[in-house]
Each structure stands twice: as C-alpha cells, then as structure tokens.
Amino acid sequence: MNRYKRAAYIAVVLFLLVGLDHATKWTAIHCLRESGQTYIFPGDIFRLQYAENTGAFLSLGAGLPSAMRSLIMTGLNTVILGGLLCYLFASKTMSFLPGVALTLIAGGGVGNLIDRFFRDGRVVDFMNMGVTIGKFSLRTGIFNIADVAIMAGLFLIILHEIMNIRKGEDTNKK
C-alpha cells in the first residue's frame, strides 16, 4: 500500500476513534453525571458509572502536585503523541499489524489528551467490569473507549512480537 493511502486510512481511523470516544464521553456526562446514576448489568459484570480521572491508567499519578501532574499528563503526553503520529504518517516500512496497533494507541491517547486540555486536566471515565461473588469482588478500574483502544493496541503489539518470536524459532529449526 502506498504511503498516501496508508496515511488516509490512519487519519480516518484516528478521526473515527476520537469521535466515538468523545461521543460516548458526552453521553456519559449527560446521562450519568447529571443523573448521578450507576447502571448495573446482569450479574454486576458490567457497570456504567461516571468518574473523572486526573491521573493516568488506574489513576496513576493522580496524587502528584497539580503543576507536576499537568506537565506530565498534558505536556509529556503531547510530545509523545506528536512523535508517535509523526512516525505513523512518515514511516515507509511499517507493516500492517504494528500500524493498526500504533494507530489505536495514538487515537486513544489523543482522545484522552483532548479531555485533559478541555476539562482542566481531567479525563471522563464511565465503564467498569468485574465479578462479585459474595464478599469477593474483582473489578477493573473505571475506563473509557480511549483506554480500550490503547489496551487493544498494546495487545496487538504483544501479539505481533510473539508471532515474530515464533517465526524466528521456525526459521532456526530448519
């Protein structure tokens, strides 16, 4: 696939992913925050509940002083995402799976970064999964569509690396 076609695909996926992320966040703000409701689905496996996160994944860094948190969560993320986007659009040799993975990571990162810029350093989260059996409860942190995209991208990178390791093992056996 030529670079221009690949760049167009990347741009479309980024646009759709960021659009979906912010449409769901807007819905969470208007349906969950304003009502104060938490919606629990069968067996308490899936919950919709509104939360705002000032930190990163699982509130990592939320306890940092405000200026330091802003510098890291907004400033450093902007630099990293800028570099990632430049690499995505400029790379001449990237194969399909890593391209998809990095596009998902960039799209999720941009979606959350937009929140940080326009919501005073906070990111809207609204989904939670887990199981509760009696007094035992195992739940995820509260997350959003951007977080799902980032995790899917990381999973694809790991999958790609495992496939490369196996391919290398097959080559060495011959």
C-alpha positions as CSV (number, residue, x, y, z in Angstrom):
1,M,0.0,0.0,0.0
2,N,1.4,3.4,-0.9
3,R,2.2,6.0,1.8
4,Y,-0.7,8.3,0.9
5,K,-3.3,5.6,1.0
6,R,-1.9,4.3,4.3
7,A,-1.9,7.9,5.7
8,A,-5.6,8.3,4.6
9,Y,-6.5,5.1,6.4
10,I,-4.7,6.2,9.6
11,A,-6.4,9.6,9.5
12,V,-9.8,8.1,9.1
13,V,-9.3,5.6,11.9
14,L,-8.0,8.3,14.2
15,F,-10.9,10.6,13.4
16,L,-13.5,7.8,13.9
17,L,-11.9,6.6,17.1
18,V,-11.6,10.1,18.7
19,G,-15.2,10.8,17.5
20,L,-16.5,7.6,19.1
21,D,-14.5,8.3,22.3
22,H,-15.9,11.8,22.7
23,A,-19.5,10.9,21.7
24,T,-19.5,8.2,24.5
25,K,-17.9,10.7,26.9
26,W,-20.5,13.3,26.1
27,T,-23.3,10.7,26.6
28,A,-21.7,9.7,30.0
29,I,-21.6,13.3,31.1
30,H,-25.2,14.0,30.1
31,C,-26.7,10.6,31.2
32,L,-24.5,9.5,34.1
33,R,-23.0,12.6,35.7
34,E,-26.2,14.7,35.6
35,S,-28.4,11.8,36.9
36,G,-25.9,10.5,39.4
37,Q,-27.0,7.0,38.5
38,T,-24.9,3.9,38.2
39,Y,-26.3,1.3,35.8
40,I,-25.5,-2.3,36.6
41,F,-25.9,-5.0,34.0
42,P,-26.5,-8.8,34.5
43,G,-24.6,-10.3,37.4
44,D,-22.8,-7.0,38.1
45,I,-20.3,-7.9,35.3
46,F,-20.6,-4.5,33.6
47,R,-21.3,-1.1,35.2
48,L,-21.8,2.3,33.7
49,Q,-20.8,5.0,36.2
50,Y,-19.4,8.4,35.9
51,A,-15.9,9.3,37.1
52,E,-13.3,11.8,36.3
53,N,-9.6,10.8,36.4
54,T,-6.8,13.3,36.9
55,G,-4.1,10.6,36.7
56,A,-3.2,8.1,34.0
57,F,-4.1,4.4,33.9
58,L,-5.9,3.4,37.1
59,S,-5.3,7.0,38.5
60,L,-1.5,6.6,38.4
61,G,0.0,10.0,39.2
62,A,-3.3,11.5,40.5
63,G,-1.6,12.3,43.8
64,L,1.1,14.4,42.2
65,P,1.2,18.1,42.8
66,S,-1.1,19.9,40.2
67,A,1.7,21.6,38.2
68,M,3.8,18.4,38.0
69,R,0.7,16.3,37.0
70,S,-0.2,18.8,34.3
71,L,3.4,18.8,33.0
72,I,3.4,15.0,32.8
73,M,-0.1,14.2,31.8
74,T,-0.5,17.0,29.3
75,G,2.9,18.2,28.3
76,L,4.8,14.9,28.1
77,N,1.8,13.1,26.5
78,T,1.6,15.8,23.8
79,V,5.3,15.3,23.0
80,I,5.0,11.5,22.9
81,L,1.8,11.5,20.9
82,G,3.2,14.1,18.5
83,G,6.2,11.8,17.9
84,L,4.0,8.7,17.5
85,L,1.8,10.5,15.0
86,C,4.8,11.7,13.0
87,Y,6.2,8.2,13.0
88,L,2.9,6.7,11.9
89,F,2.5,9.1,9.0
90,A,6.2,9.2,7.9
91,S,7.2,5.6,8.2
92,K,7.9,3.9,4.9
93,T,8.4,0.3,6.2
94,M,5.7,-0.3,8.9
95,S,3.8,-3.5,8.5
96,F,0.1,-3.8,8.9
97,L,-0.3,-5.1,12.5
98,P,2.1,-2.6,14.1
99,G,0.4,0.1,12.1
100,V,-3.0,-0.8,13.4
101,A,-1.7,-1.1,16.9
102,L,0.1,2.2,16.9
103,T,-3.0,3.9,15.3
104,L,-5.2,2.6,18.1
105,I,-2.7,3.7,20.8
106,A,-2.4,7.2,19.2
107,G,-6.2,7.5,18.8
108,G,-6.8,6.6,22.4
109,G,-4.0,8.9,23.6
110,V,-5.4,11.8,21.5
111,G,-8.9,11.2,22.8
112,N,-7.8,11.4,26.4
113,L,-5.4,14.3,25.7
114,I,-8.3,16.3,24.3
115,D,-10.2,15.7,27.6
116,R,-7.1,17.0,29.6
117,F,-7.0,20.2,27.5
118,F,-10.7,21.0,27.8
119,R,-11.6,19.5,31.2
120,D,-9.0,21.1,33.4
121,G,-6.6,18.1,33.4
122,R,-9.4,15.5,33.9
123,V,-10.4,12.6,31.7
124,V,-14.0,11.3,31.7
125,D,-14.3,7.6,32.5
126,F,-17.6,5.6,32.7
127,M,-17.2,1.8,32.3
128,N,-16.3,-0.8,34.9
129,M,-16.1,-4.6,34.6
130,G,-15.7,-7.3,37.1
131,V,-17.2,-10.1,39.1
132,T,-18.7,-10.1,42.6
133,I,-19.3,-13.3,44.4
134,G,-20.5,-12.9,48.0
135,K,-17.9,-10.7,49.7
136,F,-15.3,-11.4,47.0
137,S,-15.1,-8.7,44.3
138,L,-12.6,-8.4,41.4
139,R,-13.2,-5.3,39.3
140,T,-11.3,-3.2,36.8
141,G,-10.7,0.5,37.3
142,I,-13.2,2.8,35.6
143,F,-12.2,3.3,31.9
144,N,-13.4,4.8,28.6
145,I,-13.3,4.0,24.9
146,A,-9.9,5.7,24.5
147,D,-8.5,3.3,27.2
148,V,-9.9,0.3,25.4
149,A,-8.2,1.4,22.2
150,I,-4.9,1.9,23.9
151,M,-5.1,-1.5,25.6
152,A,-6.1,-3.2,22.2
153,G,-3.1,-1.5,20.6
154,L,-0.8,-2.8,23.3
155,F,-2.3,-6.3,22.9
156,L,-1.7,-6.2,19.1
157,I,1.9,-5.2,19.7
158,I,2.5,-8.1,22.1
159,L,0.7,-10.4,19.6
160,H,3.0,-9.2,16.8
161,E,6.1,-9.7,18.8
162,I,5.0,-13.2,19.8
163,M,4.4,-14.0,16.2
164,N,7.9,-12.7,15.3
165,I,9.5,-14.8,18.0
166,R,7.7,-17.9,16.7
167,K,8.6,-17.1,13.2
168,G,12.3,-16.8,14.3
169,E,12.1,-20.1,16.1
170,D,10.7,-21.8,13.0
171,T,13.5,-20.4,10.9
172,N,16.1,-21.6,13.4
173,K,14.7,-25.1,13.4
174,K,15.3,-25.5,9.6
